[in-house]
């Protein structure tokens, strides 16, 4: 499972690198062949892309923190405990108390 996770991360970084290289090639092409009246927009393009990437990164971090996708065990445990009734809680606490007293 860990190897699959590493392989998925590597694929993701390969995609990011390929897109970055494509963007650099397009930008260099625009610098070489853009008409003079559009050069102002071409010079602003890297700043626009940098700000857009920053916003996307913050959004992605926020979504991952809100959904707890990094730790499914914690999500299932929290979900299980959220649906316990007071009777379940009392029974679980009594069982845990018995376990502690045995040892």
GROMACS elastic network, one bead per residue, 0.5 to 0.9 nm:
[ bonds ]
;  ai    aj funct       b0    kb
    1     4     6  0.51266   500
    1     5     6  0.63186   500
    1     6     6  0.87615   500
    2     5     6  0.50432   500
    2     6     6  0.62782   500
    2     7     6  0.86284   500
    3     6     6  0.50363   500
    3     7     6  0.60822   500
    3     8     6  0.85769   500
    4     7     6  0.50076   500
    4     8     6  0.61427   500
    4     9     6  0.86055   500
    5     8     6  0.51561   500
    5     9     6  0.62566   500
    5    10     6  0.86742   500
    6     9     6  0.50769   500
    6    10     6  0.61657   500
    6    11     6  0.86755   500
    7    10     6  0.50680   500
    7    11     6  0.62554   500
    7    12     6  0.86428   500
    8    11     6  0.51296   500
    8    12     6  0.62207   500
    8    13     6  0.87283   500
    9    12     6  0.50253   500
    9    13     6  0.62328   500
    9    14     6  0.85764   500
   10    13     6  0.51283   500
   10    14     6  0.60938   500
   10    15     6  0.86105   500
   11    14     6  0.50255   500
   11    15     6  0.62171   500
   11    16     6  0.86485   500
   12    15     6  0.51543   500
   12    16     6  0.62669   500
   12    17     6  0.86746   500
   13    17     6  0.60406   500
   13    18     6  0.84751   500
   14    17     6  0.51106   500
   14    18     6  0.60787   500
   14    19     6  0.85894   500
   15    18     6  0.51082   500
   15    19     6  0.61722   500
   15    20     6  0.85648   500
   16    19     6  0.52024   500
   16    20     6  0.61435   500
   16    21     6  0.86843   500
   17    20     6  0.50323   500
   17    21     6  0.61810   500
   17    22     6  0.85758   500
   18    21     6  0.52105   500
   18    22     6  0.61934   500
   18    23     6  0.86502   500
   19    22     6  0.50274   500
   19    23     6  0.61222   500
   19    24     6  0.86458   500
   20    23     6  0.50718   500
   20    24     6  0.62345   500
   20    25     6  0.86681   500
   21    24     6  0.51072   500
   21    25     6  0.62141   500
   21    26     6  0.86431   500
   22    25     6  0.51340   500
   22    26     6  0.61838   500
   22    27     6  0.85801   500
   23    26     6  0.50989   500
   23    27     6  0.60662   500
   23    28     6  0.85823   500
   24    27     6  0.50422   500
   24    28     6  0.61185   500
   24    29     6  0.85065   500
   25    28     6  0.51641   500
   25    29     6  0.61293   500
   25    30     6  0.86165   500
   26    29     6  0.50026   500
   26    30     6  0.61627   500
   26    31     6  0.86470   500
   27    30     6  0.50128   500
   27    31     6  0.62027   500
   27    32     6  0.87104   500
   27    42     6  0.75798   500
   27    45     6  0.80925   500
   27    46     6  0.83434   500
   28    32     6  0.62901   500
   28    33     6  0.86771   500
   29    32     6  0.51921   500
   29    33     6  0.60583   500
   29    34     6  0.78889   500
   30    33     6  0.52992   500
   30    34     6  0.50799   500
   30    35     6  0.88485   500
   30    39     6  0.85209   500
   30    42     6  0.68405   500
   31    34     6  0.58909   500
   31    35     6  0.89892   500
   31    39     6  0.74507   500
   31    42     6  0.68082   500
   31    43     6  0.82614   500
   32    35     6  0.89513   500
   34    37     6  0.82497   500
   34    38     6  0.63895   500
   34    39     6  0.65412   500
   34    42     6  0.79208   500
   35    38     6  0.56376   500
   35    39     6  0.66984   500
   36    39     6  0.53140   500
   36    40     6  0.82385   500
   37    40     6  0.71763   500
   37    41     6  0.86631   500
   38    41     6  0.55178   500
   38    42     6  0.64701   500
   38    43     6  0.89255   500
   39    43     6  0.61240   500
   39    44     6  0.86143   500
   40    43     6  0.52138   500
   40    44     6  0.63593   500
   40    45     6  0.87638   500
   41    44     6  0.50762   500
   41    45     6  0.61468   500
   42    45     6  0.51747   500
   42    46     6  0.79439   500
   43    46     6  0.68846   500
   43    47     6  0.81487   500
   44    47     6  0.55108   500
   44    48     6  0.62871   500
   44    49     6  0.87945   500
   45    48     6  0.50509   500
   45    49     6  0.61456   500
   45    50     6  0.85715   500
   46    49     6  0.50711   500
   46    50     6  0.60510   500
   46    51     6  0.86362   500
   47    50     6  0.50067   500
   47    51     6  0.61726   500
   47    52     6  0.84503   500
   48    51     6  0.52919   500
   48    52     6  0.60584   500
   48    53     6  0.85547   500
   49    53     6  0.59956   500
   49    54     6  0.85171   500
   50    53     6  0.51688   500
   50    54     6  0.62167   500
   50    55     6  0.87285   500
   51    54     6  0.50453   500
   51    55     6  0.62396   500
   51    56     6  0.85944   500
   52    55     6  0.51752   500
   52    56     6  0.61470   500
   52    57     6  0.85744   500
   53    56     6  0.50158   500
   53    57     6  0.60393   500
   53    58     6  0.86369   500
   54    57     6  0.50627   500
   54    58     6  0.62350   500
   54    59     6  0.85605   500
   55    58     6  0.52273   500
   55    59     6  0.61232   500
   55    60     6  0.85999   500
   56    59     6  0.50741   500
   56    60     6  0.61098   500
   56    61     6  0.86316   500
   57    60     6  0.51223   500
   57    61     6  0.61763   500
   57    62     6  0.85558   500
   58    61     6  0.51642   500
   58    62     6  0.61120   500
   58    63     6  0.86406   500
   59    62     6  0.51124   500
   59    63     6  0.61955   500
   59    64     6  0.86465   500
   60    63     6  0.51637   500
   60    64     6  0.61446   500
   60    65     6  0.85634   500
   61    64     6  0.51733   500
   61    65     6  0.61238   500
   61    66     6  0.85359   500
   62    65     6  0.51780   500
   62    66     6  0.60711   500
   62    67     6  0.86434   500
   63    66     6  0.50659   500
   63    67     6  0.61116   500
   63    68     6  0.83836   500
   63    69     6  0.89653   500
   64    67     6  0.53307   500
   64    68     6  0.57968   500
   64    69     6  0.59589   500
   64    70     6  0.73718   500
   65    68     6  0.53213   500
   65    69     6  0.75990   500
   65    70     6  0.83822   500
   66    69     6  0.83962   500
   67    70     6  0.85060   500
   67    75     6  0.86924   500
   68    71     6  0.60620   500
   68    72     6  0.71992   500
   68    74     6  0.80866   500
   68    75     6  0.67183   500
   69    72     6  0.61469   500
   69    75     6  0.80664   500
   71    74     6  0.55868   500
   71    75     6  0.66393   500
   72    76     6  0.61749   500
   72    77     6  0.85372   500
   73    76     6  0.52489   500
   73    77     6  0.61146   500
   73    78     6  0.85075   500
   74    77     6  0.51202   500
   74    78     6  0.59754   500
   74    79     6  0.83660   500
   75    78     6  0.51760   500
   75    79     6  0.59386   500
   75    80     6  0.84619   500
   76    80     6  0.59890   500
   76    81     6  0.85711   500
   77    80     6  0.50996   500
   77    81     6  0.62163   500
   77    82     6  0.85790   500
   78    81     6  0.51633   500
   78    82     6  0.60599   500
   78    83     6  0.88925   500
   79    82     6  0.51227   500
   79    83     6  0.67050   500
   80    83     6  0.56436   500
   80    84     6  0.68658   500
   81    84     6  0.53196   500
   81    85     6  0.88373   500
   81    89     6  0.87843   500
   82    85     6  0.84967   500
   84    87     6  0.79088   500
   84    88     6  0.57333   500
   84    89     6  0.65118   500
   85    88     6  0.52117   500
   85    89     6  0.63498   500
   85    90     6  0.88073   500
   86    90     6  0.62552   500
   86    91     6  0.86914   500
   87    90     6  0.52041   500
   87    91     6  0.62689   500
   87    92     6  0.86053   500
   88    91     6  0.51606   500
   88    92     6  0.60526   500
   88    93     6  0.85047   500
   89    92     6  0.51495   500
   89    93     6  0.60569   500
   89    94     6  0.85473   500
   90    93     6  0.51669   500
   90    94     6  0.61414   500
   90    95     6  0.86385   500
   91    94     6  0.51433   500
   91    95     6  0.61919   500
   91    96     6  0.86265   500
   92    95     6  0.51126   500
   92    96     6  0.61596   500
   92    97     6  0.85328   500
   93    96     6  0.50816   500
   93    97     6  0.60661   500
   93    98     6  0.86629   500
   94    98     6  0.62754   500
   94    99     6  0.87388   500
   95    98     6  0.51192   500
   95    99     6  0.63626   500
   95   100     6  0.88003   500
   96    99     6  0.50604   500
   96   100     6  0.63250   500
   96   101     6  0.87349   500
   97   100     6  0.51674   500
   97   101     6  0.62586   500
   97   102     6  0.87761   500
   98   101     6  0.51355   500
   98   102     6  0.62549   500
   98   103     6  0.89877   500
   99   102     6  0.53374   500
   99   103     6  0.68561   500
  100   103     6  0.56163   500
